[in-house]
């Protein structure tokens, strides 16, 4: 094996994966826009569960 010489892959490559690195990734270009975006995505909405049991109302002849 010679240093710097590509020996290739043992398994043939069956396709390409194209990627984009750097640049805009959300939030804005300025530091203040990025901070605002970070604050917005870090907000977790808390919802209280309704633990009230579902009850069927039943009427009888006596209730008339």
C-alpha positions as CSV (number, residue, x, y, z in Angstrom):
1,X,0.0,0.0,0.0
2,X,1.5,3.3,-1.1
3,X,0.8,6.4,1.1
4,X,-1.5,8.9,-0.6
5,X,-2.9,6.5,-3.2
6,X,-6.6,5.8,-3.0
7,X,-7.3,2.1,-2.8
8,X,-11.0,2.5,-3.4
9,X,-13.9,1.0,-1.4
10,X,-14.4,-2.7,-0.6
11,X,-18.2,-2.2,-1.3
12,X,-19.1,-0.3,-4.4
13,X,-20.8,3.1,-3.9
14,X,-24.4,2.9,-5.1
15,X,-25.4,6.6,-5.1
16,X,-24.5,10.1,-3.9
17,X,-25.5,12.0,-0.9
18,X,-25.3,15.8,-1.5
19,X,-25.0,18.1,1.5
20,X,-24.9,21.8,2.1
21,X,-22.6,23.1,4.8
22,X,-22.3,26.5,6.3
23,X,-24.5,29.5,5.5
24,X,-28.0,30.3,6.7
25,X,-29.5,27.6,8.8
26,X,-32.5,29.5,10.3
27,X,-32.9,32.3,12.7
28,X,-31.4,35.1,10.6
29,X,-28.1,36.6,9.6
30,X,-27.4,38.8,12.6
31,X,-26.6,37.8,16.2
32,X,-29.8,39.4,17.5
33,X,-32.0,37.5,15.0
34,X,-30.3,34.2,15.8
35,X,-30.8,34.8,19.6
36,X,-34.4,35.7,19.0
37,X,-34.9,32.5,17.0
38,X,-33.1,30.4,19.6
39,X,-35.4,31.8,22.3
40,X,-38.5,31.0,20.2
41,X,-37.5,27.4,19.5
42,X,-36.6,26.7,23.1
43,X,-40.1,27.6,24.4
44,X,-41.9,24.5,25.7
45,X,-45.7,24.9,25.9
46,X,-47.0,23.3,29.1
47,X,-50.6,22.0,28.9
48,X,-52.5,20.8,31.9
49,X,-54.3,17.5,31.4
50,X,-58.0,17.3,32.0
51,X,-58.3,14.4,34.4
52,X,-62.1,14.8,34.7
53,X,-63.6,11.3,34.1
54,X,-66.0,11.0,31.2
55,X,-69.4,10.3,32.7
56,X,-72.5,9.3,30.8
57,X,-75.7,11.1,31.9
58,X,-78.6,8.6,32.4
59,X,-82.2,9.8,32.9
60,X,-84.9,7.6,34.2
61,X,-88.7,7.9,34.3
62,X,-88.4,9.4,37.8
63,X,-86.5,12.3,36.4
64,X,-89.4,13.5,34.2
